[in-house]
């Protein structure tokens, strides 16, 4: 999936109150373990998890455009949370 883009939409911006505003307990089909970059929108901070249902290793919160998430979570994301 070189150069592929996944856009996740929600019905409102994040509140930044350290609670999950939006989440994906599993990645959409074809997106498990392939995230290498991200770009937060709508006041959201993004957290990446290596296992489904927010388990395993965690990285973030990413608050800005991140063209390379680094080797720790590169190609390891199985769930995602927005704060």
Phi and psi in radians as a Rosetta constraint file:
Dihedral C 1 N 2 CA 2 C 2 CIRCULARHARMONIC -1.074 0.35
Dihedral N 2 CA 2 C 2 N 3 CIRCULARHARMONIC 2.176 0.35
Dihedral C 2 N 3 CA 3 C 3 CIRCULARHARMONIC 1.333 0.35
Dihedral N 3 CA 3 C 3 N 4 CIRCULARHARMONIC 0.155 0.35
Dihedral C 3 N 4 CA 4 C 4 CIRCULARHARMONIC -1.251 0.35
Dihedral N 4 CA 4 C 4 N 5 CIRCULARHARMONIC 2.643 0.35
Dihedral C 4 N 5 CA 5 C 5 CIRCULARHARMONIC -2.201 0.35
Dihedral N 5 CA 5 C 5 N 6 CIRCULARHARMONIC 2.283 0.35
Dihedral C 5 N 6 CA 6 C 6 CIRCULARHARMONIC -1.966 0.35
Dihedral N 6 CA 6 C 6 N 7 CIRCULARHARMONIC 2.138 0.35
Dihedral C 6 N 7 CA 7 C 7 CIRCULARHARMONIC -1.954 0.35
Dihedral N 7 CA 7 C 7 N 8 CIRCULARHARMONIC 2.186 0.35
Dihedral C 7 N 8 CA 8 C 8 CIRCULARHARMONIC -1.948 0.35
Dihedral N 8 CA 8 C 8 N 9 CIRCULARHARMONIC 2.163 0.35
Dihedral C 8 N 9 CA 9 C 9 CIRCULARHARMONIC -1.887 0.35
Dihedral N 9 CA 9 C 9 N 10 CIRCULARHARMONIC 2.632 0.35
Dihedral C 9 N 10 CA 10 C 10 CIRCULARHARMONIC -2.351 0.35
Dihedral N 10 CA 10 C 10 N 11 CIRCULARHARMONIC 2.928 0.35
Dihedral C 10 N 11 CA 11 C 11 CIRCULARHARMONIC -1.469 0.35
Dihedral N 11 CA 11 C 11 N 12 CIRCULARHARMONIC -0.087 0.35
Dihedral C 11 N 12 CA 12 C 12 CIRCULARHARMONIC -2.802 0.35
Dihedral N 12 CA 12 C 12 N 13 CIRCULARHARMONIC 2.799 0.35
Dihedral C 12 N 13 CA 13 C 13 CIRCULARHARMONIC -1.198 0.35
Dihedral N 13 CA 13 C 13 N 14 CIRCULARHARMONIC 2.886 0.35
Dihedral C 13 N 14 CA 14 C 14 CIRCULARHARMONIC -1.328 0.35
Dihedral N 14 CA 14 C 14 N 15 CIRCULARHARMONIC 2.695 0.35
Dihedral C 14 N 15 CA 15 C 15 CIRCULARHARMONIC -1.685 0.35
Dihedral N 15 CA 15 C 15 N 16 CIRCULARHARMONIC -0.196 0.35
Dihedral C 15 N 16 CA 16 C 16 CIRCULARHARMONIC 0.945 0.35
Dihedral N 16 CA 16 C 16 N 17 CIRCULARHARMONIC 0.834 0.35
Dihedral C 16 N 17 CA 17 C 17 CIRCULARHARMONIC -2.013 0.35
Dihedral N 17 CA 17 C 17 N 18 CIRCULARHARMONIC 0.377 0.35
Dihedral C 17 N 18 CA 18 C 18 CIRCULARHARMONIC 1.175 0.35
Dihedral N 18 CA 18 C 18 N 19 CIRCULARHARMONIC 0.275 0.35
Dihedral C 18 N 19 CA 19 C 19 CIRCULARHARMONIC -1.957 0.35
Dihedral N 19 CA 19 C 19 N 20 CIRCULARHARMONIC 2.629 0.35
Dihedral C 19 N 20 CA 20 C 20 CIRCULARHARMONIC -1.198 0.35
Dihedral N 20 CA 20 C 20 N 21 CIRCULARHARMONIC 2.099 0.35
Dihedral C 20 N 21 CA 21 C 21 CIRCULARHARMONIC -1.540 0.35
Dihedral N 21 CA 21 C 21 N 22 CIRCULARHARMONIC -0.679 0.35
Dihedral C 21 N 22 CA 22 C 22 CIRCULARHARMONIC -2.484 0.35
Dihedral N 22 CA 22 C 22 N 23 CIRCULARHARMONIC 2.708 0.35
Dihedral C 22 N 23 CA 23 C 23 CIRCULARHARMONIC -2.741 0.35
Dihedral N 23 CA 23 C 23 N 24 CIRCULARHARMONIC 2.823 0.35
Dihedral C 23 N 24 CA 24 C 24 CIRCULARHARMONIC -2.372 0.35
Dihedral N 24 CA 24 C 24 N 25 CIRCULARHARMONIC 1.666 0.35
Dihedral C 24 N 25 CA 25 C 25 CIRCULARHARMONIC -1.119 0.35
Dihedral N 25 CA 25 C 25 N 26 CIRCULARHARMONIC -0.304 0.35
Dihedral C 25 N 26 CA 26 C 26 CIRCULARHARMONIC -2.457 0.35
Dihedral N 26 CA 26 C 26 N 27 CIRCULARHARMONIC 2.696 0.35
Dihedral C 26 N 27 CA 27 C 27 CIRCULARHARMONIC -1.372 0.35
Dihedral N 27 CA 27 C 27 N 28 CIRCULARHARMONIC 2.676 0.35
Dihedral C 27 N 28 CA 28 C 28 CIRCULARHARMONIC -1.055 0.35
Dihedral N 28 CA 28 C 28 N 29 CIRCULARHARMONIC 2.732 0.35
Dihedral C 28 N 29 CA 29 C 29 CIRCULARHARMONIC -0.883 0.35
Dihedral N 29 CA 29 C 29 N 30 CIRCULARHARMONIC 2.318 0.35
Dihedral C 29 N 30 CA 30 C 30 CIRCULARHARMONIC 1.507 0.35
Dihedral N 30 CA 30 C 30 N 31 CIRCULARHARMONIC -0.024 0.35
Dihedral C 30 N 31 CA 31 C 31 CIRCULARHARMONIC -1.990 0.35
Dihedral N 31 CA 31 C 31 N 32 CIRCULARHARMONIC -0.020 0.35
Dihedral C 31 N 32 CA 32 C 32 CIRCULARHARMONIC -1.187 0.35
Dihedral N 32 CA 32 C 32 N 33 CIRCULARHARMONIC 2.277 0.35
Dihedral C 32 N 33 CA 33 C 33 CIRCULARHARMONIC 1.053 0.35
Dihedral N 33 CA 33 C 33 N 34 CIRCULARHARMONIC 0.640 0.35
Dihedral C 33 N 34 CA 34 C 34 CIRCULARHARMONIC -2.315 0.35
Dihedral N 34 CA 34 C 34 N 35 CIRCULARHARMONIC 0.018 0.35
Dihedral C 34 N 35 CA 35 C 35 CIRCULARHARMONIC -1.211 0.35
Dihedral N 35 CA 35 C 35 N 36 CIRCULARHARMONIC 2.252 0.35
Dihedral C 35 N 36 CA 36 C 36 CIRCULARHARMONIC -2.192 0.35
Dihedral N 36 CA 36 C 36 N 37 CIRCULARHARMONIC -0.265 0.35
Dihedral C 36 N 37 CA 37 C 37 CIRCULARHARMONIC -2.634 0.35
Dihedral N 37 CA 37 C 37 N 38 CIRCULARHARMONIC 2.891 0.35
Dihedral C 37 N 38 CA 38 C 38 CIRCULARHARMONIC -2.757 0.35
Dihedral N 38 CA 38 C 38 N 39 CIRCULARHARMONIC 2.824 0.35
Dihedral C 38 N 39 CA 39 C 39 CIRCULARHARMONIC -2.481 0.35
Dihedral N 39 CA 39 C 39 N 40 CIRCULARHARMONIC 1.847 0.35
Dihedral C 39 N 40 CA 40 C 40 CIRCULARHARMONIC -1.221 0.35
Dihedral N 40 CA 40 C 40 N 41 CIRCULARHARMONIC 2.611 0.35
Dihedral C 40 N 41 CA 41 C 41 CIRCULARHARMONIC -2.401 0.35
Dihedral N 41 CA 41 C 41 N 42 CIRCULARHARMONIC 2.952 0.35
Dihedral C 41 N 42 CA 42 C 42 CIRCULARHARMONIC 0.972 0.35
Dihedral N 42 CA 42 C 42 N 43 CIRCULARHARMONIC 0.722 0.35
Dihedral C 42 N 43 CA 43 C 43 CIRCULARHARMONIC 1.187 0.35
Dihedral N 43 CA 43 C 43 N 44 CIRCULARHARMONIC 0.264 0.35
Dihedral C 43 N 44 CA 44 C 44 CIRCULARHARMONIC -1.572 0.35
Dihedral N 44 CA 44 C 44 N 45 CIRCULARHARMONIC 2.563 0.35
Dihedral C 44 N 45 CA 45 C 45 CIRCULARHARMONIC -1.872 0.35
Dihedral N 45 CA 45 C 45 N 46 CIRCULARHARMONIC 2.364 0.35
Dihedral C 45 N 46 CA 46 C 46 CIRCULARHARMONIC -1.866 0.35
Dihedral N 46 CA 46 C 46 N 47 CIRCULARHARMONIC 2.323 0.35
Dihedral C 46 N 47 CA 47 C 47 CIRCULARHARMONIC -2.064 0.35
Dihedral N 47 CA 47 C 47 N 48 CIRCULARHARMONIC 2.361 0.35
Dihedral C 47 N 48 CA 48 C 48 CIRCULARHARMONIC -1.897 0.35
Dihedral N 48 CA 48 C 48 N 49 CIRCULARHARMONIC 2.482 0.35
Dihedral C 48 N 49 CA 49 C 49 CIRCULARHARMONIC -2.223 0.35
Dihedral N 49 CA 49 C 49 N 50 CIRCULARHARMONIC 2.503 0.35
Dihedral C 49 N 50 CA 50 C 50 CIRCULARHARMONIC -1.413 0.35
Dihedral N 50 CA 50 C 50 N 51 CIRCULARHARMONIC -0.286 0.35
Dihedral C 50 N 51 CA 51 C 51 CIRCULARHARMONIC -2.143 0.35
Dihedral N 51 CA 51 C 51 N 52 CIRCULARHARMONIC 2.818 0.35
Dihedral C 51 N 52 CA 52 C 52 CIRCULARHARMONIC -1.022 0.35
Dihedral N 52 CA 52 C 52 N 53 CIRCULARHARMONIC 2.765 0.35
Dihedral C 52 N 53 CA 53 C 53 CIRCULARHARMONIC 0.989 0.35
Dihedral N 53 CA 53 C 53 N 54 CIRCULARHARMONIC 0.628 0.35
Dihedral C 53 N 54 CA 54 C 54 CIRCULARHARMONIC 1.110 0.35
Dihedral N 54 CA 54 C 54 N 55 CIRCULARHARMONIC 0.619 0.35
Dihedral C 54 N 55 CA 55 C 55 CIRCULARHARMONIC -1.815 0.35
Dihedral N 55 CA 55 C 55 N 56 CIRCULARHARMONIC 3.062 0.35
Dihedral C 55 N 56 CA 56 C 56 CIRCULARHARMONIC 1.294 0.35
Dihedral N 56 CA 56 C 56 N 57 CIRCULARHARMONIC -2.652 0.35
Dihedral C 56 N 57 CA 57 C 57 CIRCULARHARMONIC -1.226 0.35
Dihedral N 57 CA 57 C 57 N 58 CIRCULARHARMONIC 2.606 0.35
Dihedral C 57 N 58 CA 58 C 58 CIRCULARHARMONIC -2.208 0.35
Dihedral N 58 CA 58 C 58 N 59 CIRCULARHARMONIC 2.516 0.35
Dihedral C 58 N 59 CA 59 C 59 CIRCULARHARMONIC -2.433 0.35
Dihedral N 59 CA 59 C 59 N 60 CIRCULARHARMONIC 2.519 0.35
Dihedral C 59 N 60 CA 60 C 60 CIRCULARHARMONIC 2.128 0.35
Dihedral N 60 CA 60 C 60 N 61 CIRCULARHARMONIC -3.123 0.35
Dihedral C 60 N 61 CA 61 C 61 CIRCULARHARMONIC -1.581 0.35
Dihedral N 61 CA 61 C 61 N 62 CIRCULARHARMONIC 2.297 0.35
Dihedral C 61 N 62 CA 62 C 62 CIRCULARHARMONIC -1.459 0.35
Dihedral N 62 CA 62 C 62 N 63 CIRCULARHARMONIC 2.223 0.35
Dihedral C 62 N 63 CA 63 C 63 CIRCULARHARMONIC -1.981 0.35
Dihedral N 63 CA 63 C 63 N 64 CIRCULARHARMONIC -0.220 0.35
Dihedral C 63 N 64 CA 64 C 64 CIRCULARHARMONIC -2.312 0.35
Dihedral N 64 CA 64 C 64 N 65 CIRCULARHARMONIC 2.942 0.35
Dihedral C 64 N 65 CA 65 C 65 CIRCULARHARMONIC -0.950 0.35
Dihedral N 65 CA 65 C 65 N 66 CIRCULARHARMONIC 2.206 0.35
Dihedral C 65 N 66 CA 66 C 66 CIRCULARHARMONIC -2.239 0.35
Dihedral N 66 CA 66 C 66 N 67 CIRCULARHARMONIC 1.668 0.35
Dihedral C 66 N 67 CA 67 C 67 CIRCULARHARMONIC -1.185 0.35
Dihedral N 67 CA 67 C 67 N 68 CIRCULARHARMONIC -0.347 0.35
Dihedral C 67 N 68 CA 68 C 68 CIRCULARHARMONIC -2.490 0.35
Dihedral N 68 CA 68 C 68 N 69 CIRCULARHARMONIC 1.918 0.35
Dihedral C 68 N 69 CA 69 C 69 CIRCULARHARMONIC -1.311 0.35
Dihedral N 69 CA 69 C 69 N 70 CIRCULARHARMONIC -0.102 0.35
Dihedral C 69 N 70 CA 70 C 70 CIRCULARHARMONIC 1.584 0.35
Dihedral N 70 CA 70 C 70 N 71 CIRCULARHARMONIC 2.938 0.35
Dihedral C 70 N 71 CA 71 C 71 CIRCULARHARMONIC -1.240 0.35
Dihedral N 71 CA 71 C 71 N 72 CIRCULARHARMONIC -0.403 0.35
Dihedral C 71 N 72 CA 72 C 72 CIRCULARHARMONIC -1.051 0.35
Dihedral N 72 CA 72 C 72 N 73 CIRCULARHARMONIC -0.806 0.35
Dihedral C 72 N 73 CA 73 C 73 CIRCULARHARMONIC -2.025 0.35
Dihedral N 73 CA 73 C 73 N 74 CIRCULARHARMONIC 0.021 0.35
Dihedral C 73 N 74 CA 74 C 74 CIRCULARHARMONIC -0.986 0.35
Dihedral N 74 CA 74 C 74 N 75 CIRCULARHARMONIC 2.226 0.35
Dihedral C 74 N 75 CA 75 C 75 CIRCULARHARMONIC 1.002 0.35
Dihedral N 75 CA 75 C 75 N 76 CIRCULARHARMONIC 0.571 0.35
Dihedral C 75 N 76 CA 76 C 76 CIRCULARHARMONIC -2.269 0.35
Dihedral N 76 CA 76 C 76 N 77 CIRCULARHARMONIC 0.004 0.35
Dihedral C 76 N 77 CA 77 C 77 CIRCULARHARMONIC -1.356 0.35
Dihedral N 77 CA 77 C 77 N 78 CIRCULARHARMONIC 2.168 0.35
Dihedral C 77 N 78 CA 78 C 78 CIRCULARHARMONIC -2.071 0.35
Dihedral N 78 CA 78 C 78 N 79 CIRCULARHARMONIC -0.249 0.35
Dihedral C 78 N 79 CA 79 C 79 CIRCULARHARMONIC -2.664 0.35
Dihedral N 79 CA 79 C 79 N 80 CIRCULARHARMONIC 2.792 0.35
Dihedral C 79 N 80 CA 80 C 80 CIRCULARHARMONIC -2.518 0.35
Dihedral N 80 CA 80 C 80 N 81 CIRCULARHARMONIC 2.452 0.35
Dihedral C 80 N 81 CA 81 C 81 CIRCULARHARMONIC -2.220 0.35
Dihedral N 81 CA 81 C 81 N 82 CIRCULARHARMONIC 2.614 0.35
Dihedral C 81 N 82 CA 82 C 82 CIRCULARHARMONIC -2.125 0.35
Dihedral N 82 CA 82 C 82 N 83 CIRCULARHARMONIC 2.221 0.35
